[in-house]
């Protein structure tokens, strides 16, 4: 015997008018196997699961996401909240120290395993930090061996980012922050010299999806939000989605 919470689909959950803080339901199609969620007065959050579950939110698509960027110390309180910016990852790299905004640089491209904790710069095509490209390191919709997200989470695919972007209102940086993901304008790190650029004016978020020799990412600013392809040696933000 036990307590059985009200069960509903994600669409039914979203249809609840003015949910009261503390309301608990079991969402049958949130995440891969359903999730117990609670309304905290601002958003729906996952109640149970892995160690990272206390730092998650559930979006309008029914997907569970980390509520902050990798490396961030808090959820964004504004688009320009510096404490919410987090780290900047080169595509396909794990958390090895290079992601720190103040990490040292080394000239590349380099072979896998020789990069150390440096941000690898390059000025030669295809502008990858790796000397031999490997598009499986983050591995699309399955968690790759170099995926930096915590256990139970992975880097999202392009399609998963597109589904979230469709809910941005408006379709720009303001909408990205107004979404349940609270995405800040964390800037990027340049592939050619390791310099930090456009902090506070642009947000760049990696997907796990590759496109030929480059990789796909979400970008947004005061004008619009869209998916584009960029060199893998760039340093962009990572926001993790639940497997």
N, C-alpha and C positions, 0 to 999 in steps of 0.2 A: 504494500500500500504506500501511497505517497501523495504529494500535492501535484495536481495537474494544472498547469497554467493555461489560460485561454490560448487557443491555437488559431493562427491565421496566416494567410499569405502576406508577402511583402506589400502587394497592392492594397490589401485590406488594412494593413498597419498604417500605410501612408494616408488612407482615407479617414483615419480617426481625427475628428475635428477637435482642435485645441486639447491635445493630450495633457493630463495632469502630471506634474513632476512626481516620479516614483512609480508610474504605471509600468507594469511588467507583463510581457506577452511572450509566447513562443512563436517565432516566425518560421514557418515550415520550409520556406524556400530562400531564406537568407543564408549566404555561404553555401558550402557544398552539402552540408547535412542538416541544415536548420540551426537556429541559434536562439537562446534566451536573451531577450533584449529589454532594456529599461530606458524610459525617457527621463533624462536628467534635468529637464526644464529648458534645455536648448536643443538637444539632439538625441537620437536613439543610439545607445552604445551597447556593445556586447557585454554580458555579465560574467560568463564563464568560459573556460577553455584553457588554452595554453598561457604561459607566463606573460605573453605580450597582449593578451585579450583586454586587460584593463586600460590599454592605450589605443582602443579601436573605436571606429564609428561605422555605421551602416548607411550607405548612400541610397539614393532613390532607385538605383538599379538593383538593390538587394545585395550588393557586394560589401564585404567587410574590408575596411582599409585601416592602416595605422593612422592615428589622428594627427601625426606630425611627420616632418621630414626626417630621414635618417640623420642622426647627429644633432638634431634640434633638442633644446632643453625644455621646450614647452609648445603647446598649441598656439598658433598665431593669434594675436589679439588685434592685428591689423595687417594689411598687405606689406607693410614696411617694418614689421616687428623683427628686429635683428636676432633676437633669441630664438626665433622660429625658423631661421634660414637653414640651419643644419649644414651638412657637408656637401662637397661637390665631387662626384665620382666620374672617372673615365669609364666609358662603356666596356662592360665585361670584366671589371675588376672587383675584387672583394674588398672588405674593410682591412686594409693593410697599412694604413697611415697616410697614403697619398691623398685621401679624400679630405684631409684637414685643409682649411683655407690658407694655412700658413706653412704647409709642408714644403720641403725643398724640391727642387727640380733637377732632372737629369735629361740629357739629350738622347732622343731615341730616333727611330723605333728600336725596341729591344726584344729579345727572346723572352717568352714566358718563363718566369722564375728568376729573372735577373733584374727585375724592376725595383726590388726593395720597397722602401716606403716613400719613394719619390714620385712626384707628378711628372710623367714622361712627356716631354715636348717633342714636336716633330714639325719639319717644314717640307716634307716630301710626300707625294701621293702614295697611298690613299689617305694620308693623314690619320693613321692609326698608331696608337702607342706600341702595338705589337708588330714585330718584324714579319711574322707569319700570321695572317688574319685568321680568326676563329670566331665564327658567328654563333657557336653553340654555348658560349660561356655563360650566358644568361638564359638561353634555351627556350625562348618563346613562352608557351603556356605551361611548361613544366619547369620546376626549379633547377637551374643549372648548378654545376659544382662550384662556380665562382660567384654565385648570387650572394649579395651582401645582406639581404633581409634576414631577420631572426627566424628561428624554426617555426614552420607553419605558415610562413609568408614568403612572397617572391616579388620580383620586379614585374609590374603589370605589362600586358601586351598593348600594342597600338589600339586594337579594337576595344579593350577595356578603358583606355583613356578616352577614346572617342565617345563611348557610351556616357562617361561622366561629363565630358565637355558639352554634350547635347543638353544637359540640365543647367548649364551656366546661364544666369540671367542677371545682367546682360552677358553677351558672349565676349568677355574681355577679362582683364585683371580683377575688376570689381566683382564680376560674376564668379570668378575662380575663388575669391575670398568669401563671397556670400554663400558658396556651396558648403555642404557639410564637411568637406575636406579642408576648408580654410587654407587654401594654397597661397603662400606668400611670394613676393617678388624677390627671389633669392639670388638672381644673377647667374653668371657662369664663369668658368675659368678657361682662358684662351689656350688653344692647343699649341700655338707656336711659341709662347713665352711664359705661360703659367700665370699671367696677370688676371686679376678678378675684374670683371666688367659688368656693367648695367645693373648693379645691385640697387634695388628699390624702384626699378623701372621695368624690368622684364623677369619673367619666370621661365625657366627651362627645366623640363622633367623628362628623364629617360624612360623609354619603353624597352621591353626586351626584344622587340621586333627589329630584325635587320632588313636592309634594303640594298642589295648588292654589296658594295664595299663600305657602306655607311649604315647608320641606324636611325630609327624613327624616334621623335620626341615631341612632347607637347610644349608649345610656346604660347605665352600670353603677355599682353601689355595693356596700356590704356585704350588701345584702338580695337584689338580683336584677340581671339584665341584660335589656334589651329594646330594641326599636326604637320610636321615637316621632317626632312631627313638631314642629319648633320654628321660631321666627322666624329669618329669614335674616340679621338684623342681629346675632345672637349671635356670639361668637367661640368656636369649638370647635377641637379638635385635628384634624389631618389625618394619616392613615396611607395611604400610596400602595400600589396594587396594580399588578402588571405588566400591560401591554396584551396 
